Structures are given as structure tokens and as C-alpha cells.
Amino acid sequence: MAHSLWQVLQSGQKYAAIWPHHSVVAAMTETRVVPAVKFAAKFMPALAVINFLVQWQWQDGALLPQAIVTSLFLLSLPLQGWYWLGRRALSPLDPRLKHWYLELTKKLKMQPQAKPIRMDLARVLRRALDELPPDEH
């Protein structure tokens, strides 16, 4: 199923918002990527402006194209992260994660999706961490 760029970016933002911060998922890649993307979204716009102004002032406009390109690159970093997270969120679960997803939905007495994606796993994980005792995650 093809998704537009806008849908992928929105999915990435939602995935970052609901991904649980817990030791149960500490080994998963998202646990490291989500904080980095949130950091980039918070600080890269200011860093891009500072980068542009410093280069413009010190180089007297001689290297204005390079200043613009580096600032645009800094501004694109959060978008790249949200895109990666969105693609990851919309991807189907591998068999090991699908088994975990089905096990958690059974414990939570939820109806599982027919073809679960990583976004579904994140939602179920968030709910399981809130509702289930620690030994049942």
C-alpha cells in the first residue's frame, strides 16, 4: 500500500509520540531514534538560523549559497527522522514481533488486527505497560 510523503511524515510524528519509554523496549531501535528526532525537532531550527547568521556575518555574504545549503540541511534533519519513523511505523511486523503483539492483545483482551503494523504494536505496548503488571509484558 503506497502512502504519500505527508502521510508518512504524520505517521512518524504519531509513532514518536506514542512509542513507550520503558526498559521492555530498550533494545529496539526506536528507543534510540525517537529521542534523537525529538531533540532535532526542538533545536535544529534555532541552530539553522544561528548557522546562517554566523556564516553570513563572518564571510560577508561571499559564501551565502553554502550558508543557505547548510542551514537547509539542518532544518531537514527532523523531517528525515520523521520520515524514517513513518516508514518504520507503517511496515508490517516480523514474525517474532507479531507473536509478541498477538500475545499482548490476548492478555489485554483486545481484538488483534489482521495484518498488524509497527504502529499497532506501539499502541498495544503503550496500553500493556499502563495496564498489565510488570511480569506480564
C-alpha positions in Angstrom: 0.0 0.0 0.0 1.5 3.3 -1.1 1.4 6.2 1.2 2.1 9.9 0.4 5.0 11.7 1.8 2.7 13.7 4.0 1.0 10.6 5.4 4.5 9.0 6.2 5.6 12.2 8.0 2.4 12.3 10.0 2.7 8.7 10.9 6.3 9.3 12.0 5.2 12.1 14.3 2.4 9.9 15.8 4.7 6.9 16.2 7.3 9.1 18.0 4.5 10.4 20.3 3.2 7.0 21.3 6.4 5.0 21.4 6.8 3.9 25.1 9.9 4.8 27.0 10.4 1.7 29.1 13.1 -0.9 29.7 10.9 -3.5 28.0 11.6 -1.9 24.6 15.1 -0.6 25.4 16.8 -2.9 22.8 14.6 -1.8 20.0 16.0 0.8 17.5 13.0 3.2 18.0 14.1 3.7 21.6 17.2 5.4 20.4 15.8 7.1 17.3 12.7 8.7 18.9 14.7 10.9 21.4 17.1 11.9 18.7 14.3 13.0 16.4 12.6 14.9 19.2 15.9 16.6 20.1 16.4 17.6 16.4 12.9 18.9 16.1 13.4 21.1 19.2 16.9 22.5 18.5 17.6 22.3 14.8 15.5 25.3 13.7 17.4 27.6 16.1 20.7 26.0 15.1 20.0 26.5 11.4 19.3 30.3 12.0 22.4 30.7 14.1 24.4 28.8 11.5 23.1 31.1 8.7 23.7 34.3 10.6 27.2 33.4 11.7 28.3 32.4 8.2 26.7 35.5 6.7 28.3 37.9 9.1 31.8 36.3 9.1 32.0 35.7 5.4 30.4 39.0 4.3 28.0 37.2 2.1 30.7 35.7 0.0 29.6 32.2 0.9 25.9 32.8 1.0 24.9 29.7 -1.0 26.9 27.4 1.3 25.3 29.1 4.3 21.8 28.5 2.9 22.5 24.9 2.0 23.9 24.0 5.4 21.0 25.7 7.1 18.5 23.8 4.9 20.3 20.6 5.8 20.0 21.3 9.5 16.3 22.1 9.0 15.8 18.8 7.1 17.1 16.6 9.9 13.9 16.3 11.9 12.0 15.6 8.6 14.4 12.8 7.8 13.8 11.3 11.3 10.0 11.6 11.0 10.2 10.0 7.5 12.3 7.1 8.8 9.9 6.6 11.8 6.9 6.9 9.5 8.2 4.2 7.1 9.0 2.1 10.1 5.6 2.6 11.7 3.8 1.6 8.5 5.9 -1.5 8.0 4.4 -5.0 8.8 5.6 -6.8 11.9 8.2 -9.6 11.5 7.1 -13.0 12.9 8.8 -12.5 16.3 7.1 -9.1 16.9 3.8 -10.4 15.5 3.9 -13.2 18.1 4.5 -10.7 20.9 1.7 -8.4 19.5 -0.8 -11.3 19.5 0.3 -12.3 23.0 -0.2 -8.8 24.3 -3.6 -8.4 22.6 -4.7 -11.7 24.2 -3.6 -10.6 27.7 -5.3 -7.2 27.2 -8.5 -8.9 25.8 -8.3 -6.8 22.6 -9.2 -7.8 19.1 -5.9 -8.0 17.1 -5.5 -6.5 13.6 -5.4 -9.0 10.7 -2.2 -7.6 9.4 -0.6 -5.6 12.2 2.0 -2.9 11.6 4.6 -1.5 14.0 2.2 1.4 14.9 -0.3 -1.2 16.1 2.5 -2.8 18.2 3.4 0.6 19.7 -0.3 1.3 20.7 -0.6 -2.2 22.3 2.7 -1.8 24.1 1.8 1.6 25.5 -1.5 0.1 26.7 0.1 -3.0 28.1 2.7 -1.0 30.0 -0.1 1.1 31.5 -2.5 -1.7 32.4 -0.6 -5.0 32.9 1.6 -6.0 35.9 5.3 -5.8 35.1 5.8 -9.6 34.9 3.3 -9.9 32.0 4.8 -7.6 29.4 
